[in-house]
Amino acid sequence: MRELGEGEREVMLDDKNRKLLKILSSNSKTPLKELARTIGLSLQATYKRLKSLEERGVIRYTISVNPKLVGRGTLAFIFVDSTAGKEKELSQRLYHWPDVCEIHEISSERSGLLLKVRARDQEALARLQERVKAQEPEAKVRVLEVIRTIKETNAF
């Protein structure tokens, strides 16, 4: 779990806020009027909740791109079982690689990183695996290719 940054505090969500976040996670362009009707509040009360969640950093605006339509249809996770103490250095080298979507330092019997990656196809994924191996030659690198995503949402 990500630690809270300086000035951040955990926000307790009531049922209406959770419902609001669920709706917006599904369709961020849902009109305010529809949001208000669905959660059972006035337009003004709904707007105030949205603004409060924005100001407290709960709602951050991004876009969602369909990876298949931009040549990144193959999703995989790469586990890099590295030599202890090298995770930070390796993650810094991988940070700006366009195929690497997420980097997680994980706990296991040995130290390691878990990478969420997107590639054009299996051939590109194999090349990516080789590039990662080249960054940390003594590390064991394992690839888990996703064949189908059943659920992918934010947790709240």
C-alpha positions in Angstrom: 0.0 0.0 0.0 1.3 3.4 -0.9 2.2 5.5 2.1 0.5 8.9 2.5 2.6 11.8 1.4 3.3 14.9 3.3 0.1 16.8 4.0 -2.1 13.9 2.9 -4.6 12.4 5.3 -6.8 9.3 4.7 -10.3 10.3 3.8 -13.2 8.4 5.3 -15.9 7.8 2.7 -19.6 7.5 3.4 -22.0 5.5 1.2 -22.9 8.4 -1.0 -19.2 9.3 -1.7 -18.5 5.6 -2.5 -21.4 5.5 -4.9 -20.3 8.8 -6.5 -16.8 7.4 -7.0 -18.1 4.2 -8.4 -20.2 6.0 -11.0 -17.4 8.4 -12.0 -14.9 5.5 -12.2 -17.3 3.8 -14.7 -18.0 7.0 -16.6 -16.1 10.1 -15.7 -18.3 12.2 -18.0 -21.5 11.5 -16.1 -23.5 14.8 -15.9 -23.8 16.4 -12.5 -27.6 16.2 -12.7 -27.5 12.4 -13.2 -24.9 12.0 -10.4 -27.2 14.0 -8.0 -30.2 11.9 -9.0 -28.4 8.6 -8.6 -26.9 9.3 -5.2 -30.0 11.1 -3.9 -28.8 14.6 -3.3 -29.4 18.0 -4.7 -27.2 19.4 -7.5 -25.6 21.8 -5.0 -24.8 19.1 -2.4 -23.4 16.8 -5.1 -21.3 19.6 -6.5 -19.9 20.3 -3.0 -19.1 16.6 -2.5 -17.2 16.5 -5.8 -15.2 19.7 -5.0 -14.4 18.4 -1.5 -13.2 15.1 -2.9 -11.1 16.9 -5.5 -9.6 19.3 -3.0 -8.6 16.4 -0.7 -7.0 14.6 -3.5 -9.4 11.7 -3.6 -10.4 12.4 -7.2 -7.6 12.9 -9.6 -8.3 13.5 -13.3 -6.7 11.3 -15.9 -7.8 9.8 -19.2 -8.1 6.1 -20.0 -6.7 5.0 -23.3 -7.7 1.8 -25.0 -4.3 0.0 -25.3 -5.4 -2.2 -28.1 -6.1 0.7 -30.3 -2.7 2.3 -29.8 -0.6 -0.9 -30.4 -0.3 -2.1 -26.8 -2.8 -5.0 -26.7 -0.6 -7.5 -24.9 -0.8 -7.1 -21.1 1.7 -8.9 -18.8 3.3 -8.8 -15.4 7.0 -9.3 -15.1 8.5 -10.4 -11.9 12.1 -9.5 -11.4 13.6 -11.5 -8.6 16.7 -9.3 -8.1 19.6 -9.1 -5.8 18.7 -7.4 -2.5 19.2 -3.7 -2.5 19.1 -3.2 -6.3 15.4 -2.6 -6.6 15.6 1.2 -6.3 18.3 1.5 -8.9 16.6 -0.9 -11.3 13.2 0.8 -10.9 14.8 4.1 -11.7 16.2 2.7 -14.9 12.9 1.2 -16.0 10.8 4.2 -14.9 10.6 5.9 -18.2 10.3 2.9 -20.5 7.0 3.4 -22.4 6.0 -0.3 -22.2 6.3 -0.3 -18.3 2.9 0.9 -16.9 3.5 0.2 -13.2 6.5 -0.7 -11.0 5.9 -2.2 -7.6 8.5 -3.2 -5.0 7.2 -6.4 -3.5 7.8 -8.6 -0.5 8.6 -12.2 -1.1 11.2 -14.7 0.0 13.7 -12.6 -2.0 13.7 -9.0 -3.0 12.0 -8.0 -6.3 10.0 -5.8 -8.5 6.6 -6.5 -10.1 6.1 -4.7 -13.4 2.8 -4.2 -15.2 3.7 -3.9 -18.9 1.9 -3.5 -22.2 3.4 -4.6 -25.5 2.3 -4.7 -29.1 2.3 -8.6 -29.2 4.1 -11.6 -27.8 7.2 -11.0 -29.9 7.5 -7.5 -28.5 6.8 -8.9 -25.0 9.7 -11.3 -25.5 12.0 -8.5 -26.5 10.9 -6.5 -23.5 11.7 -9.4 -21.2 15.2 -9.6 -22.7 15.7 -5.9 -22.2 14.7 -6.2 -18.6 17.1 -9.2 -18.2 19.9 -7.1 -19.7 19.3 -4.4 -17.0 19.8 -6.9 -14.2 21.7 -10.0 -15.6 21.9 -11.9 -12.4 18.1 -11.5 -11.7 15.5 -14.1 -12.4 12.9 -12.6 -14.7 9.5 -14.3 -15.1 6.7 -13.2 -17.4 3.0 -13.8 -16.8 1.0 -12.9 -19.9 -2.6 -12.0 -19.2 -5.0 -13.9 -21.5 -8.1 -12.1 -20.4 -9.0 -9.4 -17.8 -12.1 -10.2 -15.8 -12.1 -7.1 -13.6 -10.0 -4.0 -13.4 -11.2 -1.2 -11.2 -10.0 1.2 -8.5 -10.6 0.0 -5.0 -12.6 2.3 -2.6 
